[in-house]
Amino acid sequence: MDFPTGCGISGAELAHGILGWKAMSAELLRTSASPDLLADLATGWYLGSVAMLAFPVVVLATWLAARGK
């Protein structure tokens, strides 16, 4: 993997984290989901998004380290 791949994965993750939750929460609000459930799901969604962002950070760091050698 290289720099463009890492950037592409980062962009997809950010879209997932921000736009995905907007769509998911809008649908959940149409149901009888409790506010506590929505808060818990949002926490999990955003923590998962941070974990997903860790992968391209590792890819980019590896790519930069490999170029430096």
Helices and strands as residue ranges (DSSP letters): H 3-15, I 16-20, H 21-29, H 35-68
